[in-house]
Each structure stands twice: as structure tokens, then as C-alpha cells.
Amino acid sequence: MTANNLQAVDSSSIVPAYIYDQIADALADKGYCIFDSLLPGEITETLYQYVSSLSASDYHAAGIGRQQQFHLNHTIRNDETLWLEEENATDNIYLKWMTNLRSEINQRLYLGLFKYEAHYAHYEAGAFYQRHIDAFKGKSNRVLTTLLYLNPDWKEEDGGELLLYSSSEESTNEVVERVLPTYGKFLVFLSDQFPHEVLKANRDRYSIAGWFHVNS
């Protein structure tokens, strides 16, 4: 199925309503949830085919910090990214579903989620992202982080696991989840509560990372 055909799909019907209940309950209870598979297979496949077809010139070296504080530091992260745009038919499929997810979560948790932004992330063999937290100091409008993994036949020896830590304290090294970035896996967590890192990948690793904001 092509991206144009998938755009005709009602985003509110992509995921059953009870799944949104599960997401809201997990966020309220422990601050995160993980699904081994969430989106319909044809949507996941369309996203994978698109992101894996991009050339090196389509991506940009990922940095740290935002706006005036943005800079490159390859000792901290050396992945590359491309922001999703509504005008792109493939991107729009995912962004429309995230708009629906925002509405469903707001109805259940009253978080006041206002907008969503996301980028494709590509980790070449040897790439990593050291421990960090997504809600920047003084920029706490990031509330929820989402991750969709697009890696067929991913195995433990391929590396690239996401480590989710229990606390923002640097001295706390308790890992609450070790997430293998297998195909179709979806993760959502509170942005300011869970430091995380991406271990070195041993082959090309693809994902969509996104953030729900409040209007600050």
C-alpha cells in the first residue's frame, strides 16, 4: 500500500480505543509504557521503506541543546536525523496518528499536550547517544517522549539498546528497562523523569523519535 493510499485511513481507527486506556494507565502508574507492536503492519512497513531509502545527504548530523545552545558533540552523540514534515505524504501518516494520540491522552490525563514534533533517527554501525534527558533545563515544555523502532530482524548482537534509567540523578544507575529496538516496537515515557541512552549499534538502526509539548 502506498503512502497516498494510507493517508485515506482514518487515524482514529488505526489503534483500538482500549490501547489508549492502557497507555494512559501506564503513564499514570509508572511513567512509561512499551508495546512490542502497535501500528498496523502496512504503516510500519511504509515508514521503514521510506526511512531506509533516504540517502546520506537527506540526513543532518544530530546535535545537543536547542536554539542558541545547539552544537555538535560527537563524544555524546553521533547519530543523524531528519525532521518529519506534514507536507510529506509518508510523514503525514505518522503525524496524523500522533495528533489523534495527543487528543486521546489529553482526554484521559488532562496533560494539556499542545503540539508534536518528530524526526527520523539513523544510527550507523558504531553510533551511540550517551545518557541524557529530553526535557531541557528552562525548556520544560516537552512532556512526553515517543519512540517507534523500524529495524527488521534486529537481534541482541546488533546492539543499539535503549537504556531507560529510574532517576535524573547522575549517581543513580538503576536501569528500569533495556529496550531492544525491534521492528514496530513503540515506547512512550515522561520526558523529564527518565534519563536514557542508546548503546552502540552494530548495524544501521532506524527509529522515529518524537515529543509532545505543552504550550508554555
C-alpha positions in Angstrom: 0.0 0.0 0.0 1.4 3.4 -0.9 1.7 6.4 1.3 -1.1 8.2 -0.6 -3.4 5.3 -0.1 -2.6 5.1 3.6 -3.4 8.8 4.0 -7.1 7.9 3.4 -7.1 5.8 6.5 -9.0 7.3 9.5 -6.2 7.9 12.1 -8.7 7.4 14.9 -9.3 3.8 13.8 -5.6 2.8 13.5 -5.3 1.7 17.1 -8.2 0.3 19.2 -9.6 2.6 21.9 -8.6 0.3 24.8 -4.9 0.7 23.8 -5.2 4.4 24.7 -6.5 3.4 28.1 -3.5 1.1 28.6 -1.1 4.0 27.6 -2.8 6.4 30.0 -2.9 3.9 32.8 0.8 3.0 32.4 1.8 6.7 32.3 -0.1 7.5 35.4 1.2 4.4 37.2 4.9 4.2 36.3 5.6 7.0 33.8 6.2 4.9 30.7 4.8 2.0 28.6 6.2 -0.3 25.8 4.3 -2.1 23.1 6.1 -4.8 21.1 3.9 -3.9 18.2 1.3 -1.1 17.9 0.7 0.4 14.4 -0.7 -1.7 11.6 1.9 -3.6 9.6 1.4 -1.7 6.4 2.0 1.6 8.1 5.2 0.4 9.8 6.4 -1.0 6.5 5.7 2.2 4.7 7.7 4.2 7.3 10.5 1.7 7.2 10.8 1.7 3.4 10.9 5.5 3.4 13.5 6.0 6.1 15.8 3.2 4.8 15.6 4.7 1.3 16.9 8.1 2.4 20.5 9.0 1.3 23.2 10.4 3.5 22.6 13.8 2.1 19.0 13.8 3.4 20.1 13.5 7.0 21.7 16.0 9.2 24.3 15.4 12.0 22.4 15.4 15.3 23.5 17.9 18.0 22.7 18.7 21.6 21.0 21.7 23.1 18.4 23.9 21.5 18.4 27.1 19.5 21.3 29.3 20.6 22.7 26.4 22.8 22.7 23.9 19.9 26.0 22.4 19.0 27.6 19.2 17.7 29.4 16.9 20.1 30.3 13.5 18.6 31.6 12.3 22.0 28.0 12.5 23.3 26.0 11.5 20.2 26.8 10.7 16.6 23.5 9.8 15.0 21.9 11.7 12.2 18.3 12.9 11.9 15.6 14.2 9.5 12.5 16.1 10.8 9.1 14.9 9.8 7.0 17.4 7.8 3.3 17.4 7.3 3.7 18.1 3.6 5.4 14.8 3.1 2.8 12.1 2.4 4.7 9.4 4.4 5.5 11.7 7.3 1.9 12.8 7.4 0.6 9.3 8.1 2.5 9.1 11.3 1.9 12.8 12.3 -1.9 12.4 11.9 -1.9 9.4 14.2 0.1 11.3 16.8 -2.4 14.1 16.6 -5.1 11.5 17.5 -2.9 10.1 20.3 -2.5 13.6 21.7 -6.2 14.1 21.8 -6.8 10.6 23.4 -4.2 11.2 26.1 -5.4 14.7 26.9 -8.9 13.3 27.4 -7.7 10.7 29.9 -4.8 12.5 31.7 -5.5 16.2 31.2 -1.9 16.9 30.3 -2.6 19.8 28.1 -0.5 18.4 25.2 -0.4 21.1 22.6 1.8 20.1 19.7 4.1 17.3 18.5 7.4 17.2 16.7 9.4 14.2 15.5 12.4 13.2 13.5 13.8 10.1 11.9 17.0 8.9 13.5 19.6 6.9 11.8 22.5 5.3 13.7 25.2 3.9 11.5 27.3 1.0 12.8 29.3 2.3 15.8 26.9 5.2 16.5 25.5 5.9 20.0 23.9 8.5 22.2 25.1 8.9 25.8 22.8 9.3 28.8 20.6 12.4 28.6 17.1 13.7 29.4 14.7 15.1 26.9 13.2 18.0 29.0 15.9 20.7 28.8 16.6 22.9 31.8 14.4 26.0 31.4 12.6 24.4 28.5 10.2 22.1 30.3 7.5 22.2 27.6 8.5 18.7 26.4 6.1 16.4 28.4 6.0 13.0 26.6 8.7 11.3 24.5 7.7 8.7 21.9 9.9 6.2 20.0 8.9 3.9 17.1 11.6 1.4 16.0 12.0 0.4 12.4 14.5 -2.4 12.4 13.5 -5.7 10.8 15.2 -8.9 12.1 17.0 -7.0 14.9 18.9 -9.3 17.3 20.7 -8.8 20.6 24.1 -9.0 18.9 23.1 -6.0 16.8 23.4 -3.7 19.9 21.7 -0.4 19.9 19.6 -1.0 23.0 17.9 1.9 24.7 18.6 2.1 28.5 15.9 3.8 30.5 17.1 4.9 33.9 15.0 5.4 37.0 16.2 8.9 38.0 17.7 12.1 36.7 20.3 11.9 39.4 23.7 11.2 37.8 24.6 9.0 40.7 21.6 6.7 40.0 22.4 4.0 37.6 19.4 1.8 38.1 18.1 0.7 34.6 14.4 0.1 34.7 14.1 -1.0 31.1 16.6 -2.3 28.5 14.8 -1.9 25.2 15.9 -3.8 22.1 14.9 -1.6 19.1 13.0 -4.4 17.3 10.7 -3.7 14.3 7.4 -2.0 15.2 8.2 -1.6 18.9 6.7 1.6 20.4 7.7 3.4 23.6 6.3 6.4 25.3 7.6 8.0 28.6 7.5 11.2 30.6 10.3 13.4 29.2 11.5 14.9 32.4 11.6 11.8 34.5 13.6 9.2 32.6 17.2 9.7 31.5 18.1 7.3 28.7 20.9 6.4 26.4 21.4 4.5 23.2 24.1 1.9 23.3 26.4 1.5 20.3 24.7 0.0 17.3 26.4 -2.7 15.3 24.4 -2.1 12.1 22.1 0.5 10.7 19.5 1.4 13.2 16.3 3.4 12.4 13.6 5.0 14.6 11.2 7.9 14.8 11.8 10.0 18.0 9.1 12.5 18.9 8.0 14.8 21.7 4.6 16.1 22.8 4.8 19.7 24.1 2.6 21.9 26.3 2.0 25.5 25.3 4.4 27.5 27.5 
